[in-house]
Every structure is written in structure tokens, then in C-alpha cells.
Amino acid sequence: MAIHIGILGGGNISLTHARAAREIEGVEIAAVYGQNREKADSLARAYGGVVYSDLQSFLNHRPMEIVAIGSPSGVHADHGIAVARCGLHVLVEKPIDVTTERTDALIQACEQAHVKLGVFFQDRVKPHVTQLKQFIEAGKLGKPLLVTARVKWYREPEYYSGSRWRGLQSLDGGGALMNQGVHTVDLLLWLMGPVERVYAKAITALHRIETEDTVVATLEFANGAVGTLEAATSAYPGYNRRVELTGSEGTIILEHDRVIAADLRSPTDEFSSGGAQDLNASATSPVVSDVRGHRMIIEDFVRAIQTDGTPRCDGREGRKSVQLVQAIYESSRTGKPVLSAEF
């Protein structure tokens, strides 16, 4: 039986959702809603679906079981709650929303409506990342000691000036960290567990925007490790995302979603061939060239519906990264460390 998915949004990320959905056997695009009618029409012509200019009419479309939300981050919860109240499953682009309060309202609405809630954190399905997760959980990295994560990307000024919502506190919720760096925040929390204390500084160094384009944070993890996180859209020309994890048994380096080095006391061949990769297009462009991760998230979400299981990243998991990002922003505002009890 076919699964029918609605696309809410008409921008770059909704195009990614549509491309990913169309690659899945048994999934059909049922309807498209976007405030920009021209973009919505273009998306539907390319990938299918009835176009709506009214949100409620879109939500009333049947058959439709899932809605993929790609609207501005600051309205994710509003749209998700509306979707849930119509009895439809909610699959939302990262971040789940821009505050924990709005996130909690969305989680509650989905629970009350008995619908699934999932978040597009596609790092969790990347082959090397999942292998690394299993490796750490098996204790093979030893006692966690040090974490270094860098998301030194670049965005042209037009990325912000040509958008009605990017770089605005109300709709973007933040800048380089909440928008670009949140994938890495989720990755660190998924691999290393919760953070107990954070000290950070966020600045607007280059772009003419309300939010930050450069941030550095020091993290203290509950497992005893300490780490640093850098996120930027000011780092010309843009570099691959890099995560280095050091434990008592050695160091593993992840770059462009692949393990490129595993320098361990006991050598392992658990990670398939790594090696340096071409520059990740995301380092310099907001357009997603490879939709495999999004496709796998949709496939996982469909399985969760069919088996009454839990999505790879559900609402409560998606909340964790928003909570930590908020703590980083709070530390930067106050100039003081923020403890987990205050998150």
C-alpha cells in the first residue's frame, strides 16, 4: 500500500524532501503547500502533488498520511501542531523548533493526537556515523577524554539578504549554530551523551544579520570528557565539518560524514575504506546535493508508522540539541557558564 506524503514548504530543503521521497518505492507525493506559489508549483511539476495556497486545505487533502515540514525554523512547531491535529504524522526539518518551550508544545500535540513525530537529523543514518556509534557504545574508544568539533562553513551575503527569514531571531532562532551547527550538536549528544556545563561566546563577525555567524563553546560532558565546538558561516571559503573524538584507547576523526582516521592502541578494520573526501558542498552552499540521508530518514519514519515503532530521531531526541543550543546562547549573553540544571 502506498504511503502519501505532503510537502510543507517550497524552499531548498522542501525540494530535498521531495527528491528524497520520490526515490522511495511505495511513497508518493500527495500535496504541496508553500507561501511562494511559484516555487510550490515548480516543485509539484517536478515531483508530483496537488498544490495548495491555503494551509488548512492542504492539511485536509486525502489520501495523505505524513507531512514533511520544511518551513522556517521558528514556525516548525506551529505547523507541526496543525498537522498533528489533523491526524497526520509529523516529520520536521532540523531544528525541531527554536525553543524548548515550542518544542514541548509540539511533542505534546503529537502525543495527544497519537501520531508519530520525527526530525530530519540524517547524520544518525550515515554508515560511518552509525558504525562509530556502535564502536563507542561497545567501549572500544575507552574512557572518553576530549572532543573537538568544527563546522567552519561560509555563506555569501546573499544567502541572508535574499531570504525572508534567515538570520532573523524570530524565524531562524539563531544563526550559524541553530541553523548549520545544530546537526553537529545533535551528533555530539548522540555519540557522547549529555552535556553538564557549557561556556560560550557567539558573535556577529561578518554578516549583516540579527543572529550570530561565529560561535565557540566549551563543553563538559556527563561522561567526564571535555570538548570544544566551533560553528560559523563566516569562514571563507568553507571547510568540511570535522569531529575528533579521543578516548583512553585512541582517537577517531570524522570528516564529511566519514571516518578518515582511527588511531587506536588496538588497530581496527571496522570502518570501511575512509580517506579524504571532496569538499562537502554544504560547507559553501545551502543546496543539498546528496539526498540519501534524507531518504533514509523518510524510510525509517515510514517503518516506524508501519510497525508502531520509534523514529530514529523522535521529538524528545530532537529536543536535546535545541536545549544545548539555547544554553550556549545563554552563556554568551551572560558571560557565565550554564549548568545542565539551568538548561
Secondary structure by P-SEA (a helix, b strand, c coil): cbbbbbbccccaaaaaaaaaaaacccccccbbbbccaaaaaaaaaabbbbbbccaaaaaacccccbbbbcccccaaaaaaaaaaaacbbbbbcccccccaaaaaaaaaaaaaacbbbbccccccccaaaaaaaaaaaacccccccbbbbbbbbbbcccccccccccccccccccccccccaaaaaaaaaacccccccccccccccccccccccbbbbbbbccccccbbbbbbccccccccbbbbbbcccbbbbbccccccccccccccccccccccccccccccccccccaaaaaaaaaaaaaaaaacccccccaaaaaaaaaaaaaaaaaaaaccccccccc
